[in-house]
Amino acid sequence: MSEHIAIMSSTPMNGAGPLLHGLCVDSTFEDIPVIDFTDGSSSDFAKRRALANLIRDASINVGFFYLANHGISEDNISGALEAGKRFFSLDTARKIELNIDKSTSFKGYTALLQENVNPTGLGDLHEGFDIGWEPLINSPSFTDDDTHTVRKITPGAMSGTNSWPKNLPGFREAVLTYYHDAIKLGKLLFPLFALALDLAEDFFDDKTTRPAAIMRLLHYPPQASKIDNEDRQIGIGEHTDYECFTLLWQDSVGGLQVKNAAGKWIDAVHIPGTIVVNLGDQFARWTNDVFKSTPHRAINRSGQERYSIPLFFGTNYDVLLDPIPTCISPDSPAKYEVITAGDYVKSRLEATYNK
């Protein structure tokens, strides 16, 4: 597996918050770094600190990185992927029964062109199935009822139950098994992000007690080799993510592209055995733009079906996104109005779905 790719620095940030003082930042990257996560839960602080430094470098300059040795089993990835393929192969009428428009908290099925993440776009050429947090089926806290929903969900503006397809054996179990693996990985990342921000490792602990994590199964049918309508109708249009960070599994078909500060699209190619991590707007707001929420898009020109599974990891919905102290100073005051995490995510989703 490739080692972390060093990012050349050029612009000193002496006018920024304490974290960036004297550092150099260059977001005109040509490569996306690969970080070995073997030491993610090491008992050796020096190893965790070294890993956090790599994460800080990628977060400040690129906003994207690959994680190798992330700990999610290939069997559980395959289980979720096959479950998604089974769902998307259902008749449209069955999928529409779970349409996301029927949910007040954006859970369920999204049809082709129903979503439009880029306001200048003409609709996104993918379909999806969205869930939020609920316990594993075999856990003591799991309860079920005739409506196929679970009621013990995080409170806040985005709270709400999941909707599951009926008569699709094993689907819910496979999806939730992968979901909780990704949750575990995300919770291992938060202490490292804290170290990267020169905070105590437990800074985010009380803010992530009820993980506000939305996961999507996504299916991108193939599109014409030429980008349609001058980039206005592609797999998913140019956008940034809304939460703190995203954990993305993508198949080998490819199509993910990341936009650097010079406006160049960089291919985020499939690297076997890795998860793609990208930072979202919650972290950008919270860190006063020290951490980058980088625009990206997906275009499926392969002639094949493309599948991906992003998990958007945020804080508890009721957490206020006050600026982090190491990211502000008299010369770099807070840029954003303080808002709860749930209210921010809900406002962005309402814009995406024209609600």
N, C-alpha and C positions, 0 to 999 in steps of 0.2 A: 504494500500500500504506500502511496506517495506520502512524503512528509509534508508538513505545513509549508506552504509557499510564502516566502518572505515578501512583504509588500513594501516597496520603496517609498520613502517619505520625502516630502519636499517643502511643505508649507508649515512654518512654526505657528503654534496656536497660543501665543502669549496673552491674547486678549480674552481667552475663554475662561471657563470655570477652573477651579483648582485641579481637577483631574487631567485636563489637557494642557496645563501650563508648561510651556517648554517643549511639548511633544510636537511632532510633525505629522500632518495628515495629508493623505493623497487619495482621493476617491476616483481617480481615473484608472482604475484597476483593469487589467487584461485577463487575469485569472482569478478563480475563486479558491481560497485556501482549503486544504484538507487537514483536519485536526484529528489526531488519534485520541480517542476518549478512554483509553485503557485506565488512566489514572483518575477518572472522574469521581470515584468513590474511595480513592486511596486514603489510608490512615496517615500518610506522610504529608504534612502541610506543605512542605517545599514542592512536592510534586503537584499538589492541587494549585498552588500559587503559580507555578510555571504554566500549567494548563490554562489558568485564568488569564495570564498575560497573552497567550495566543488568542484566546477568545476576545480579549479587549482589542487587540490589534485588528482582528477581523471585523469586530462590531463598529469600531470607529472609522475604518477605512472603506469597508465593503458592504457591511450589513448582511452578508451571506457567508456561510461556510459549510463544508461537508463534515460530518462526524463519522469516522471509522471506528470499529469496535464499540458500537453503541449499545449492545446488549439485548436488542430485540431479536428474538429467534426468527430464522427464516421460515420455520413451520407456521408461526403465528402470522407472519406477513402474508404467506401464501394462503392461509385460511381466510384472512380478511379480503384479499384480492379475489379469490374464487367466489366468496360470498357476494362481493360487489358485482362480479360478472353475471352471477345468477339473477341478482335483482334487476340489473339493467336489461337483461334479456326478457323480462316479463312484458306482457302486453301493456301498451301505453295506458289503457283504462285502469289497470290494477295499480300502476305507479301513480297515476293522477289522484287516486283515492287518498294518497298521503301528501298531496301538494302542499308546499310550504306556505302558500297563501292562507291555508286553514289554521296555521299556527301563529299565535301572538308572539312567540319567541324564536321564530325562524328555524324550526325543526321539520324535517321531512324531505320530500322530493322536489327537486327543481328541474323543470323540463328544458330542452334545447331552446336557446334564445330567451328564456325567461329572466335570466340574470344579465345585468349590464354594468360591469364594474367601472368602465370608462364612460363618463358622461357624454363623450363625443362618439361613442360606439353605437352599433346597430344591433346589439345583443351578442351574447357569448355562445360559441358553438361547443357547449358541453352540457351534460346533465349530471345531477348530483343527488346525493342522499346525505342529510345532515343530522347529527345527533349531538346532544350535550351530555353532561356527566350523569351517570347512574351507576350503582354498584354492580359488580359482576353477578351473574345469575346464581352462582353457588355460594355467594357470601351471605352471612347471617342477616345483613341489613336489607337484603333484596325482598321486595314485595311485589306481587303482580295482581292484576285484576282483569276484568273482562274487556277493558278498552286497550289492553296491551300498553299500559303506561306505568311509570314508576313515579311516586309522589315525593320522595325525599330528595329534592333538588335544591341547589344553591339559591338563596333568596336574592332579589335585586331586579333591576330593570330587564334583564334578559332571562329571568327564571322561567321555567316551563318544562313540561314533560316531553319525552321522546315519543314519536309515533313509529310503530314497527309494522312491517308487512305481515299479514296473516298467511298461514299455510306455506311458509318457506322454511322448512326444518333446518336448524343449525345456523341460520343467518344471524340472528341476534347474538348468539353465543360467540360466533367467530368474530363478529365486529367488536363486541365488547372486550373480548380477550386482547385483541390488538390495541384497542383504545386504552386499556389500563396499562399495557406495556409502554405505550407512548407517554402516558401520564407519569409513570415511574421515571422515564428518561427525563422528562421535563422538570420534574422535581429535583433531579440530580443537577440539572443545569443552573437552577436559580442560585444556589450558593456560589457557584463559579462566576455567574454574572455579578453577584454582590462583591466578590473579591476584585473582579475586573473594574468595578466602580469605586474601589478603595473603601468599601463598607465592610461591616462585620458579616461573616458568612451566613448568619441567621437573620439578616435584615429582612428578607422576603418571607420568612417562615410564617409569621402571623397574618400575612397578606395572601397566602395561598393555602389556607386551611380547607377551603371548599373550591377545588380547582374549577375555574371558569373556562373550561376547555371545550371548544366546538370542533368536532371532527367531521370531515367530508369524505365520502367515497365519490370519486369523479371519473366520468367516462367522456373521452373526447373522440368522436368519430373522425375519420380522416377528412381533410378538406383539400381543395384544389392546391396544386403546387404553387400557384401564384396567390399571394395574399389578397383576399377579397376586399373590395371597396376601400382601397388605400388604407389598410390596417384597421378599418372600422368594424370588421366582423371576423374575428379570429377565435381560437379556442377559448381564451380568456384575455380580455384587453389589458392594456397597461394599467397597473394599479399598485398600491401598497397594501399590506395587510393591516388589520386593525388592532390586534392584541399585542402582547409583549413580544412573543416570537412564535414562529411556525416550525413544526417538525414535519418534513415532507418525505414520504416514500414515493418514488417515481419509478415507472417501469423502464425498460431499455429502449423504448420507442423514441424518447427524446422530445424536445420542443420547448423546454423551459429556457427563457432568456432573461438576463438581468441587465439593467441599464446603468452604465457608469456615469460619472459626473460630466464627462465630455459628450454625453448623448449617444454613445456607442452601445449596441446590444451585444452582450457577451453570452455565449451559449453555456448554460449550466448542464453539461452533459451527464448522462447516467454513469455513475461509478459504482460497480457492483459492491454490495456490502456496506453502503453508506446511507445515511439519512441527511438530507439537506436541511440546514437551519437558516432561517432568515428572520431578521428583526422586524417588528411591526411598529405601528404608530403609537401604541401605549408606551413602549420603551423610549421612542423618540421624544414624545411629550415629557415623560417622566425625567429623562436625562437632558432635557433642554437641547435636543438634537445632537448631543455628544455621540450617542449611538444612532446609526443610520437606518432608517426605514427606506429601503431601496426599491424603486419601481421595477416591476417585472411583468412578464406576460408569458403565454404559452400558445404555440402555433403547431398544429399537427399536420405536417406536410408529408408524412411518412407513407401514406396509403394504407396504414394499419390502424387498428383500434388502439387508443392510448388510455392508460389508467394511472391514476395517482391517488394518494391518500394523505392529505394534509391534516394536521391537528394544530389548531390555533390556540396557543396557551396564554391565558391571561391571569390576572389576579382574581381574588374574590370580587364579585360585582359591586360591592359596596365600598371598595377601597378608593380613597381620594388620590388622584394623581398629582400630589404636591411635588414640586421640583426637588430632585435629589440634591442634598447639600453640596456634594462634591462636584456638581455640574453647573452651579451658578456662582456668580461673584459680582461685585459692584460694576465690573466692566462687562459682564455677561449676565444681565438680569433675566429672570424668568420670562419666557416668550409666550406661554400659553395660559389661558384661563383654567383654573382648577375645576375638574369635573370628576364624577365617579367613573370607574372603569366600565360599569354596566351601561350607564347613560351614553358614554362615548361610543361603545360598540353598537348599541341599538340605533343611535343616530346615523352611523355609517351604513348599517344594514338597511335602514329605512330608505336611504338615498339609493342604494343599489337596487332595491326591489320596488322603487317608486311608491312607497307607502307614506 
